[in-house]
Amino acid sequence: MDAIALSNGLTFNKSTLKVEGFVYLGEYTPEEQQNQVADHALILMFRPFKGDGVQVLLQGQQLFYIVLEGVLLTERTGFFVDTIVADGASWNAVMREKFGVTANKPYAEHPADSSRKLWVLTDFQHIIKLMKSRVVLKKELTVSSQGAMC
């Protein structure tokens, strides 16, 4: 999963006769955001360990509930979701915390099958990219005891 920036703006869809571009999180849309123009989106993508192909699952903002629902819906189709991979953004840290994931326990009980684990991992390439950017921009890199880059 990852976030993407969107161009602010509203468009009229002639096919559906609806104005598009507002924040929309389905039933999870907070009331105060219902009339705001969206400026970013969350992309959740399913990629099997074996074989080719990628399937975008959902877009949204309230990460834990959307990811949880995405895992359950994907499992219902017969696919197995074993791992969630996200970058180190603060909203992803909150999602990991809600799943009960810690540095010492990078998995949660699987919501679809209590005999399995759901691994919630940080995208390693993103960590390397952040480190490189920090060194290039600030000419320094400090790592705290909690693993946060400063």
Summary of the structure (lengths in Angstrom):
residues: 150
radius of gyration: 17.7
end to end distance: 23.7
largest distance: 53.9
contacts: 338
relative contact order: 0.12
helix: 30%
strand: 25%
